[in-house]
Amino acid sequence: MSLQTTIKDGIKDAMKNKDTVRLTTLRGLSSAFMNEAVALSRGPQGELTDDEVIVLITREAKRRKDSINQYTEGGRADLAADEQAELAVLEEYLPTMMTVDEIRPIAAAKKAELGADDKTKLGQLVGAVMKDLKGKANGDDVKAVVESLFN
């Protein structure tokens, strides 16, 4: 069963259980899936691959994290709590992220493969590692690991 189908089934379950936070979050995701399918010329009923779904969920989770930071800085703990609840729902559908220790050997191997010897290649190396790890690692962690390889 695809991740997109699992999320659509989650909408039905949330409706049955009257879980408004989950329902609102998953409906928003479903809308994002439809928009992405249309953008990819697959039509509103088009199916996305699991990788595309993970990218969309990651993007939505990042938006929630940014909102939480902004609401917290603005003294709006009530709105931050709402965003935190939605983030928790989104994180259920994301794969577990790799740790820094798991990223380090992959980044080192990619550095050797690309022959990146100086810091001018840092951006290229980060991009290459992120491409290999597609949604499996946090970008900030990857950047920190790559920067540590040049120190």
Secondary structure, 3 states (H helix, E strand, C coil): CCHHHHHHHHHHHHHHHCCHHHHHHHHHHHHHHHHHHHHCCCCCCCCCCHHHHHHHHHHHHHHHHHHHHHHHHCCCHHHHHHHHHHHHHHHHCCCCCCCHHHHHHHHHHHHHHHCCCCHHHHHHHHHHHHHHHCCCCCHHHHHHHHHHHCC
